[in-house]
Amino acid sequence: MFNYACYPAVEVSYKVKTPDSVTPSQLKSEEEQDQSPKSLIEATEQSTPQLISHKEVLEMFQITSKATIYKWRQNRGFPDPVTLMPLRWLRSAIEEWKENVGGCGR
């Protein structure tokens, strides 16, 4: 048997996000304000003027296989992504590669 009396006491405190008297409709409205998984997925697929998403790269070159991009990176000098989670490339690097090396079949 262990003698737990020799361990120091630890005080734990926490804050409650919502007050004690909350109706179910109030909780629902707070949950709706949080980002849903669908919103997070949409956010990772969006591109910016400087960065292009993996999905948009696939659409730009009219390909469906992500493996094609990895093969292009190994064999044809396709630019490396600047972020890995989520995958993002510099838009200017992709457009430059497209103009100089080209897309499918070249």
MDAnalysis code that builds the backbone (N, CA, C; Angstrom):
import MDAnalysis as mda
import numpy as np

u = mda.Universe.empty(318, n_residues=106, atom_resindex=np.repeat(np.arange(106), 3), trajectory=True)
u.add_TopologyAttr("name", ["N", "CA", "C"] * 106)
u.add_TopologyAttr("resid", np.arange(1, 107))
u.add_TopologyAttr("resname", ["MET", "PHE", "ASN", "TYR", "ALA", "CYS", "TYR", "PRO", "ALA", "VAL", "GLU", "VAL", "SER", "TYR", "LYS", "VAL", "LYS", "THR", "PRO", "ASP", "SER", "VAL", "THR", "PRO", "SER", "GLN", "LEU", "LYS", "SER", "GLU", "GLU", "GLU", "GLN", "ASP", "GLN", "SER", "PRO", "LYS", "SER", "LEU", "ILE", "GLU", "ALA", "THR", "GLU", "GLN", "SER", "THR", "PRO", "GLN", "LEU", "ILE", "SER", "HIS", "LYS", "GLU", "VAL", "LEU", "GLU", "MET", "PHE", "GLN", "ILE", "THR", "SER", "LYS", "ALA", "THR", "ILE", "TYR", "LYS", "TRP", "ARG", "GLN", "ASN", "ARG", "GLY", "PHE", "PRO", "ASP", "PRO", "VAL", "THR", "LEU", "MET", "PRO", "LEU", "ARG", "TRP", "LEU", "ARG", "SER", "ALA", "ILE", "GLU", "GLU", "TRP", "LYS", "GLU", "ASN", "VAL", "GLY", "GLY", "CYS", "GLY", "ARG"])
u.atoms.positions = np.array([
    [0.841, -1.179, 0.000],
    [0.000, 0.000, 0.000],
    [0.884, 1.240, 0.000],
    [0.383, 2.277, -0.670],
    [1.116, 3.532, -0.737],
    [0.660, 4.449, 0.383],
    [1.594, 5.209, 0.892],
    [1.286, 6.194, 1.919],
    [1.151, 7.547, 1.220],
    [-0.064, 7.934, 0.929],
    [-0.315, 9.183, 0.213],
    [-0.163, 10.407, 1.101],
    [-0.026, 10.231, 2.371],
    [0.113, 11.361, 3.291],
    [1.439, 12.082, 3.082],
    [2.430, 11.405, 2.508],
    [3.736, 12.043, 2.321],
    [3.781, 12.953, 1.092],
    [2.764, 12.916, 0.239],
    [2.727, 13.778, -0.934],
    [2.207, 15.163, -0.566],
    [2.750, 16.205, -1.193],
    [2.263, 17.560, -0.881],
    [0.855, 17.772, -1.431],
    [0.113, 18.603, -0.765],
    [-1.239, 18.933, -1.209],
    [-1.148, 19.888, -2.403],
    [-2.013, 19.696, -3.364],
    [-2.039, 20.539, -4.550],
    [-3.404, 21.211, -4.608],
    [-3.376, 22.546, -4.749],
    [-4.630, 23.272, -4.881],
    [-4.938, 23.458, -6.362],
    [-6.174, 23.172, -6.735],
    [-6.604, 23.293, -8.116],
    [-7.732, 24.301, -8.168],
    [-7.619, 25.233, -9.111],
    [-8.697, 26.198, -9.307],
    [-8.984, 26.308, -10.800],
    [-10.184, 26.677, -11.124],
    [-10.565, 26.826, -12.519],
    [-11.654, 27.872, -12.626],
    [-11.784, 28.408, -13.817],
    [-12.808, 29.409, -14.079],
    [-13.866, 28.792, -14.979],
    [-15.100, 29.124, -14.709],
    [-16.211, 28.639, -15.507],
    [-16.513, 29.671, -16.574],
    [-16.648, 29.193, -17.817],
    [-16.876, 30.094, -18.938],
    [-18.266, 30.726, -18.881],
    [-19.251, 29.960, -18.483],
    [-20.621, 30.457, -18.461],
    [-21.115, 30.575, -17.027],
    [-22.038, 31.456, -16.766],
    [-22.581, 31.568, -15.415],
    [-23.395, 30.319, -15.058],
    [-23.712, 30.196, -13.763],
    [-24.435, 29.021, -13.286],
    [-25.842, 28.913, -13.864],
    [-26.485, 30.019, -14.109],
    [-27.860, 29.976, -14.622],
    [-27.861, 30.259, -16.122],
    [-27.767, 29.204, -16.894],
    [-27.723, 29.325, -18.345],
    [-28.823, 28.449, -18.921],
    [-29.549, 29.001, -19.868],
    [-30.591, 28.219, -20.529],
    [-29.982, 27.461, -21.700],
    [-30.595, 26.367, -22.116],
    [-30.060, 25.620, -23.269],
    [-29.932, 26.463, -24.534],
    [-30.846, 27.408, -24.742],
    [-30.742, 28.248, -25.937],
    [-29.516, 29.158, -25.875],
    [-29.142, 29.607, -24.688],
    [-27.938, 30.428, -24.555],
    [-26.692, 29.595, -24.860],
    [-26.668, 28.364, -24.386],
    [-25.526, 27.500, -24.676],
    [-25.405, 27.244, -26.165],
    [-26.522, 27.030, -26.827],
    [-26.498, 26.773, -28.265],
    [-25.941, 27.969, -29.024],
    [-26.345, 29.168, -28.625],
    [-25.851, 30.352, -29.326],
    [-24.347, 30.515, -29.131],
    [-23.822, 30.156, -27.968],
    [-22.383, 30.234, -27.750],
    [-21.649, 29.194, -28.596],
    [-22.243, 28.005, -28.717],
    [-21.624, 26.966, -29.534],
    [-21.601, 27.360, -30.999],
    [-22.634, 28.042, -31.456],
    [-22.680, 28.476, -32.849],
    [-21.610, 29.520, -33.137],
    [-21.230, 30.287, -32.106],
    [-20.203, 31.301, -32.304],
    [-18.828, 30.679, -32.472],
    [-18.612, 29.504, -31.848],
    [-17.345, 28.807, -32.007],
    [-17.233, 28.310, -33.437],
    [-15.993, 28.108, -33.891],
    [-15.810, 27.593, -35.242],
    [-16.174, 26.123, -35.277],
    [-16.971, 25.761, -36.220],
    [-17.331, 24.368, -36.401],
    [-16.240, 23.682, -37.217],
    [-16.177, 22.344, -37.204],
    [-15.171, 21.653, -38.026],
    [-15.271, 22.018, -39.502],
    [-16.488, 22.237, -39.997],
    [-16.647, 22.611, -41.394],
    [-15.959, 23.951, -41.665],
    [-16.104, 24.906, -40.739],
    [-15.457, 26.203, -40.910],
    [-13.946, 26.067, -40.912],
    [-13.417, 25.185, -40.082],
    [-11.973, 24.979, -40.046],
    [-11.483, 24.364, -41.347],
    [-12.245, 23.441, -41.890],
    [-11.864, 22.833, -43.169],
    [-11.887, 23.873, -44.271],
    [-12.921, 24.705, -44.291],
    [-12.997, 25.753, -45.304],
    [-11.844, 26.727, -45.157],
    [-11.452, 27.036, -43.930],
    [-10.356, 27.981, -43.704],
    [-9.035, 27.416, -44.214],
    [-8.825, 26.103, -44.085],
    [-7.570, 25.527, -44.550],
    [-7.521, 25.414, -46.060],
    [-8.671, 25.451, -46.721],
    [-8.692, 25.341, -48.177],
    [-8.639, 26.695, -48.867],
    [-8.767, 27.772, -48.124],
    [-8.783, 29.098, -48.727],
    [-7.370, 29.543, -49.073],
    [-7.276, 30.304, -50.132],
    [-6.004, 30.865, -50.551],
    [-5.993, 32.357, -50.264],
    [-4.812, 32.936, -50.333],
    [-4.650, 34.374, -50.158],
    [-3.964, 34.905, -51.416],
    [-3.847, 36.217, -51.546],
    [-3.141, 36.737, -52.727],
    [-1.684, 36.271, -52.813],
    [-1.040, 36.003, -51.662],
    [0.356, 35.579, -51.680],
    [0.517, 34.062, -51.659],
    [-0.433, 33.355, -51.019],
    [-0.320, 31.912, -50.856],
    [-1.439, 31.194, -51.591],
    [-1.132, 30.003, -52.064],
    [-2.112, 29.197, -52.796],
    [-2.247, 27.853, -52.086],
    [-3.469, 27.385, -51.942],
    [-3.730, 26.133, -51.226],
    [-3.495, 24.930, -52.135],
    [-3.393, 23.770, -51.501],
    [-3.192, 22.518, -52.234],
    [-4.352, 22.272, -53.193],
    [-5.558, 22.527, -52.713],
    [-6.746, 22.321, -53.542],
    [-6.704, 23.201, -54.783],
    [-6.301, 24.455, -54.628],
    [-6.254, 25.366, -55.760],
    [-5.134, 24.995, -56.739],
    [-4.031, 24.454, -56.226],
    [-2.958, 23.990, -57.114],
    [-3.473, 22.850, -57.987],
    [-4.220, 21.920, -57.360],
    [-4.790, 20.814, -58.133],
    [-5.721, 21.339, -59.216],
    [-6.546, 22.323, -58.870],
    [-7.476, 22.898, -59.849],
    [-6.743, 23.656, -60.944],
    [-5.678, 24.367, -60.576],
    [-4.932, 25.167, -61.547],
    [-4.361, 24.293, -62.667],
    [-3.864, 23.115, -62.290],
    [-3.251, 22.236, -63.276],
    [-4.213, 21.151, -63.757],
    [-5.448, 21.219, -63.327],
    [-6.493, 20.277, -63.715],
    [-6.065, 18.833, -63.472],
    [-5.570, 18.591, -62.264],
    [-5.195, 17.242, -61.850],
    [-5.999, 16.886, -60.608],
    [-6.128, 15.595, -60.352],
    [-6.901, 15.154, -59.193],
    [-6.041, 14.442, -58.165],
    [-4.868, 14.023, -58.535],
    [-4.011, 13.251, -57.645],
    [-2.991, 14.149, -56.953],
    [-2.980, 14.080, -55.644],
    [-1.973, 14.820, -54.887],
    [-0.581, 14.266, -55.147],
    [-0.512, 12.992, -55.482],
    [0.785, 12.366, -55.746],
    [1.478, 12.990, -56.947],
    [0.715, 13.517, -57.894],
    [1.300, 14.159, -59.071],
    [2.172, 15.336, -58.659],
    [1.696, 16.119, -57.716],
    [2.478, 17.271, -57.254],
    [3.776, 16.805, -56.614],
    [3.727, 15.745, -55.816],
    [4.947, 15.230, -55.190],
    [5.933, 14.717, -56.235],
    [5.423, 14.073, -57.293],
    [6.298, 13.603, -58.371],
    [6.915, 14.776, -59.110],
    [6.112, 15.824, -59.354],
    [6.646, 17.022, -60.005],
    [7.734, 17.658, -59.149],
    [7.556, 17.649, -57.842],
    [8.580, 18.215, -56.955],
    [9.881, 17.441, -57.073],
    [9.801, 16.123, -57.193],
    [11.002, 15.295, -57.281],
    [11.651, 15.356, -58.650],
    [10.825, 15.361, -59.704],
    [11.362, 15.176, -61.056],
    [11.390, 16.431, -61.916],
    [10.554, 17.412, -61.639],
    [10.414, 18.542, -62.560],
    [10.657, 19.893, -61.910],
    [11.135, 19.904, -60.679],
    [11.483, 21.164, -60.032],
    [10.301, 21.990, -59.557],
    [9.177, 21.331, -59.284],
    [8.010, 22.050, -58.757],
    [8.385, 22.650, -57.399],
    [7.964, 23.877, -57.126],
    [8.369, 24.545, -55.878],
    [7.923, 23.768, -54.634],
    [8.745, 23.844, -53.599],
    [8.383, 23.248, -52.312],
    [7.358, 24.128, -51.624],
    [6.472, 23.525, -50.826],
    [5.494, 24.338, -50.092],
    [6.189, 25.161, -49.010],
    [5.604, 26.305, -48.685],
    [6.155, 27.140, -47.620],
    [5.586, 26.747, -46.268],
    [4.416, 26.108, -46.240],
    [3.858, 25.552, -45.009],
    [3.394, 24.140, -45.301],
    [3.488, 23.287, -44.283],
    [3.096, 21.897, -44.468],
    [1.714, 21.588, -43.908],
    [1.302, 22.297, -42.895],
    [-0.018, 22.053, -42.291],
    [-0.738, 23.366, -42.146],
    [-1.625, 23.733, -42.992],
    [-2.000, 23.094, -44.244],
    [-0.988, 23.421, -45.331],
    [-1.002, 22.632, -46.386],
    [-0.063, 22.849, -47.493],
    [-0.358, 24.172, -48.187],
    [0.670, 25.002, -48.300],
    [0.557, 26.288, -48.985],
    [1.838, 26.532, -49.778],
    [1.661, 27.115, -50.961],
    [2.797, 27.502, -51.807],
    [2.733, 28.996, -52.054],
    [3.879, 29.567, -52.381],
    [3.895, 30.953, -52.823],
    [3.241, 31.008, -54.200],
    [2.246, 31.850, -54.334],
    [1.519, 31.953, -55.604],
    [2.465, 32.348, -56.737],
    [3.370, 33.273, -56.460],
    [4.297, 33.735, -57.497],
    [5.217, 32.614, -57.972],
    [5.652, 31.734, -57.058],
    [6.530, 30.628, -57.435],
    [5.789, 29.619, -58.308],
    [4.528, 29.364, -57.981],
    [3.727, 28.423, -58.765],
    [3.484, 28.981, -60.163],
    [3.121, 30.267, -60.240],
    [2.853, 30.873, -61.543],
    [4.118, 30.931, -62.394],
    [5.265, 31.206, -61.775],
    [6.532, 31.227, -62.499],
    [6.874, 29.832, -63.022],
    [6.682, 28.811, -62.197],
    [6.945, 27.436, -62.627],
    [6.016, 27.054, -63.770],
    [4.775, 27.464, -63.669],
    [3.798, 27.140, -64.714],
    [4.197, 27.764, -66.051],
    [4.687, 29.013, -66.018],
    [5.089, 29.696, -67.251],
    [6.361, 29.100, -67.838],
    [7.328, 28.777, -66.984],
    [8.633, 28.315, -67.478],
    [8.680, 26.833, -67.781],
    [8.161, 26.006, -66.894],
    [8.255, 24.557, -67.053],
    [6.962, 24.006, -67.629],
    [5.851, 24.512, -67.173],
    [4.569, 24.088, -67.703],
    [3.899, 23.043, -66.849],
    [2.676, 22.785, -67.205],
    [1.872, 21.831, -66.459],
    [1.959, 20.440, -67.037],
    [0.844, 19.816, -67.189],
    [0.760, 18.402, -67.605],
    [1.288, 18.201, -69.017],
    [1.995, 17.098, -69.190],
    [2.370, 16.653, -70.515],
    [3.553, 17.334, -71.164],
    [4.174, 18.283, -70.523],
    [5.323, 18.956, -71.164],
    [6.627, 18.349, -70.722],
])
